[in-house]
Amino acid sequence: MSAEGASCLLPLRVVPNASRAEVVGWQADGRLKLKVSAPPEGGRANRAVEELLAGALGLPKRAVAVEKGDSSREKLLRVNGLTMEEVKARLGVA
């Protein structure tokens, strides 16, 4: 069970305009790599990242938000309601 008020910052590497949206996996640098089909215009890729991760983690969309890197492929995502260990466990990485 997740701790009340728990949150973590999740480093990401995002590939926009992909043929399909998917969580690719953890990179050697510790970032989680994601692919989204949305283009990086008007914040659409950022919203797609938030929705993809919220769904993969079983959280409501409001619990996941891009904190840093709005216009970059390298992003920092805030996940409210889970610790980093819980995020890794839910994504299949212990």
N, C-alpha and C positions, 0 to 999 in steps of 0.2 A: 504494500500500500504506500502511495507517495505521501511525503510529508506535507503538512499544511504550509502553504507559502513557499514551497520549494520552487526554484527556477535555476536555469543554467544558460550559458551562452554556448551555442553550437557553431563551430567554424565550418563553412561550406565552400565548395567549389561548384559553380552552377554553369551548365551548358544550356543556353537558350536555343530556341528554334530546332530542337531535336525532333526526330520522327515520332517519339512517344515519351511520355513522362515516366520517370523511374528513379528509384533510389539505387545508384550504382554500387556504392560501398565506400569503405574507409580507405583513404589514400595514405601513403607513407608519411606525409607531413601532418597527419592527424585530422585532416579535413574530411568531411563527408561529401562525396560527389553525388550530385543530382543532375538529372536531365529533365528539362521541361519543354513542352512544345510551343509555349507562348514566346512571342518576340520580346526583346528587351526595350520596348517602347511604351511610354506612358505608365510604367510600373506594372505592366501585365505579367512579366516574368517573375517579379517579386511576389505578386499575389498568387501565381501558380506554385511557387516554391512554398509559400505559407500553407496553401491548401494541400499540397502533396505531403508535406511533413506532418501536418495535423492529422491527416488521414492515416498515414503510416504509423503514427504514434498513438492513435485512438483518442485524440484530444479534439476539443472544439476549435474551430478556426481562430477564434479570438485569443487562444492560448499560445499562438505561435506568431511571431512578428520579426521582420527584418530590422535589426537594431543598427547595423553599420554596413555600408557597402551598397547603398541603393542603386548606384550606376556601375557597379563592378561585378565581375564574375566571382570574386572572392567576397564572401558575405559573412556576417556574424548574425546568427539568428537567436533571439531570446525564446526559450521554451519555458512557459509558466506551468507549474504543477508537477514537474519532474526534475529529478537530479540528473547529472550526466550519466551516472551508472544506470539509472532507470531508462534513459534514452537509449543507451547502448544495448541494454537487455531487450528492449522492445524492438529494436532494429536487428536483433540477432547477433549482437556482439557483446559477449560477457565482459 
